[in-house]
Amino acid sequence: MTVSVTAEQDHADDFPVVPSATPVRRSSFLAKRAMDVVVASVAIVLLCPLLLAIAALVAIDSGRPVLYVSERVGARPRRRNGSVEWEVRTFRMLKFRTMCADAAVSPLHRDFVRAFVAGHIPPSPAGVVAFKLADDPRVTRIGHWLRATSLDEMPQLFNVLLGTMSLVGPRPVPAYEVAGYEARHMLRLAALPGMTGIWQVHGRGRTSFEEMVGMDVEYVRTRSLRLDLWLLLCTVPQVVLRRGAK
């Protein structure tokens, strides 16, 4: 069974509700949220000069807007009859714009993602992220550098503050990827989507779609504050060494 979703859907009723894979205590939610708010707030303050400099470079290189707002599918927790459910819905994810201002969603990218979900695209032996088209003419000069350094992801710190994302969690995905999910794949959405996560640290382009889902489901089932801290620490060398970035 596949889940019927279109890119234009943005209401909670358009998506299934995903039950929690394991019992989750309220104290765990609060501790994770507290860490997200504290770390994101400190990071924004410390990185403010860098964020402003990047915004200026994007504007000088290709004009405005400097931010790209991408519709992604995530989830938020809700309690019902004493148990936790995950309400799957779309949210607006922020990134520094890396493409020309009038760039539309590429049908090539949609087709590529759908083929990847269907298992028609093998893992990349070089570990390059499979969700970005190579040699995309829409990418700006500054955009190539932002993607290579993962600095285009930094505005997602504001998503973390807003509560639509977490520092650590499953990769946020476009609706046209979720459209190809089977019911068993939906379990990876039973958590707030993250800026980094177990797949970003240990998988990226080296895994198939089923392996990626397996990693995210494993995180959903075993999540803890200790695991989040470990994944955050492991993310640093991934970014510095640009593993899987393109």
Summary of the structure (lengths in Angstrom):
residues: 246
radius of gyration: 17.5
end to end distance: 33.4
largest distance: 53.4
contacts: 732
relative contact order: 0.18
helix: 48%
strand: 17%
